[in-house]
Amino acid sequence: MLNLEAKKQVVEEIKGRFQNMQAAVLTDYRGLNVAEVTELRSKLRDAGVEFKVLKNTLTQIAANEVGLEGLDPYLEGPTAIAFGVNDPVAPAKILSEFAKTHKALEIKAGILENKVIDFEGVKALADLPSREVLLAKILGGMQSPMYGFAGSLQGLLRNFVYVLEAVREKKAAEA
């Protein structure tokens, strides 16, 4: 059992996680064996996501202290939270993929931009392309007009050279 000082320290730690995260996903992990939890933690760690089993009452206190409302209904039973610090999509994507093959893992809710989202919101977040894919699409969209412009300029220059060559040939034929 944690004493009061230790509980305050845990609440501060949870508050720090809430303040530094981009997104989080709450799960019920009952039914997963040790090997499955280890596999899940490994996948999350590789993506820079922290997966913590936290006491519901301490999590409620920390959430209330950082102004995060609407989390209380999801803090029932064993709860583990995946905190995504760098990529808001990573926790939702990894947990959704893992839940497809491990039916014991239940996604309860999520937190995005300090707002609580339900299971459907987490699912929608998981369906988004990764940050790298989105950046690649944006970059491709930006490059496309440049390639078109370069091709048009190249065509104009080529036509100009053909006209100059035709004029030169005509002058040579007249002389």
Buried (B, 14 or more C-beta within 10 A) or exposed (E): EEEEEEBEEBBEBBBEBBEEBBBBBBBBBEEBEEEBBEBBBEBBEEBEBBBBEBBBEBBBBBBBEEEBEEBBEBBEEEBBBBBBBEBBBBBBBBBBEBBEEBEEBBBBBBBBEEEBBBBEBBBBBBEEEEEEEEEEEEEEEEEEEEEEEEEEEEEEEEEEEEEEEEEEEEEEEEE
